[in-house]
Amino acid sequence: MSIKLNENQLIAVHLLASGIKASVIANQLKIREETLSRWRQIDAFKEALEDALEVILREIDETHKNLLISSQKAISEALNNEELDLFKKANLALRYLSLLKGKEDIMQKSSDKLFRFSL
C-alpha cells in the first residue's frame, strides 16, 4: 500500500467493516456521504476494508466454533448424566439435531467468504 490512509479513513474502514451504515459514518466523522463514497474508490481504502472484513469474519467464525464446542460438551455431559431420564435425554438430542438442520449452508457461506479473502 503506497498511499497511507488518514485517521478518518481508517475509522471509516472499521465502521464499514462492522456493518455501520454510510450515513451514520458520515455523520459521526462530520463528512459528506459523497466523500465516503469517493474514499471507497481508493485502492488502499478497498484493501484496508477487505482486511478489516477478513478479521471480523475470522473472529465470528472462531466465536461460532468455540460456542459449538462448548454447546456440544454441555449436551454430551447431559446425555451422559445418569440422573437424567431417557425421555429428557431424547428430547435434548432431538432439539440439538433440529437446530443443526440447514446450518451447514450458513457455515459454508462463511467459509467461502474467508477463502475468497485469503486469495
Steps between C-alpha positions, in 0.01 A plus 500: 500500500677813383226742604451542875149544627424786735342449842144566380543254215626231738205562732265478201658171394438342840148636527410377151647159575288490816186554295429862591300690236683753286265779608578434867874488431488825305308665781742376767806608303336829399555432130264473206388159382648589160842526667460153643391377159815648344717338768348165410646537149858533632693174466667537840159556661358194322793289619467623856125429495557146369760442772265628770214286369725195501597561863136538602394187310782299657399620849136408434604160367723436801226608742250268328745211522560562871127524571437180307771315691366625835144414403594153383690440822201610712264282296735204525525542877121518527454191284752311712343616827349193662262715707322623186218275383497354149211721383689821588815370330307414184330839502836674538653297216206571268509873574871510429459316170213727394716807566775363278266446206594744224794651688752344263403757237574792735837358604589430136420858397719634781785266402465600134531870592811433706649298215438782251670751733803275538560488123 
